[in-house]
């Protein structure tokens, strides 16, 4: 007889964030922030190399999106409650 695993939705959001961030999660946050910052910088550079105003605008919008994502992650990390120091 085969036992069935309970169905879980991997896309379901957590009702609230965990009290502690694991080392693996912290490293992933660092990677995500680095990726977004690099993408924003590259977009700014490539937009400065373009001559077509529509292309410049599209690349700048993409760069601004990455900048917003970086800043959002930074705000979330700064707003985290700090554990008491003993």
C-alpha positions in Angstrom: 0.0 0.0 0.0 1.4 3.4 -1.0 1.2 6.2 1.5 0.3 9.6 0.1 2.1 12.7 1.1 -0.1 15.7 2.2 -0.7 18.2 -0.5 1.1 21.5 0.1 1.2 24.6 -2.1 4.8 25.7 -2.6 3.6 29.1 -3.8 1.6 29.8 -0.6 2.8 32.8 1.3 3.9 32.6 4.9 1.4 34.2 7.3 4.3 36.1 8.9 8.1 36.1 8.5 10.2 33.7 10.7 11.8 35.2 13.8 15.2 34.1 12.6 16.9 34.1 9.2 19.1 31.1 8.5 22.7 31.5 7.2 21.6 30.1 3.9 18.7 32.7 3.7 21.1 35.5 4.6 23.5 34.5 1.9 20.6 34.4 -0.6 19.5 37.9 0.4 23.1 39.1 -0.2 23.1 37.4 -3.6 19.7 38.9 -4.6 20.9 42.4 -3.5 24.1 42.0 -5.5 22.3 40.8 -8.6 19.8 43.7 -8.5 22.5 46.3 -7.9 24.7 44.9 -10.7 21.6 44.9 -13.1 20.8 48.5 -12.2 24.4 49.6 -12.8 24.6 47.7 -16.1 21.3 49.1 -17.3 22.5 52.7 -16.5 25.7 52.0 -18.4 24.0 50.5 -21.5 21.4 53.2 -21.6 24.2 55.8 -21.7 25.6 53.9 -24.8 22.4 54.0 -26.8 21.3 56.6 -29.3 17.6 55.6 -29.7 15.6 57.5 -27.1 13.0 54.7 -26.9 15.6 52.1 -26.2 17.3 54.4 -23.6 13.9 54.8 -21.9 13.2 51.1 -21.8 16.6 50.2 -20.4 16.4 53.0 -17.8 13.0 51.7 -16.7 14.5 48.2 -16.3 17.4 49.7 -14.3 15.0 51.6 -12.1 13.0 48.4 -11.4 16.2 46.7 -10.2 17.1 49.7 -8.1 13.6 49.6 -6.5 14.0 45.9 -5.8 17.4 46.5 -4.2 16.0 49.3 -2.0 13.0 47.3 -1.0 15.1 44.4 0.2 17.4 46.8 2.1 14.3 48.4 3.8 13.0 45.0 4.8 16.4 44.0 6.2 16.8 47.3 8.1 13.2 47.1 9.5 13.8 43.6 11.0 13.7 43.6 14.8 17.1 43.2 16.2 17.6 40.4 18.8 18.4 41.5 22.3 22.1 41.7 23.1 23.2 39.9 26.3 
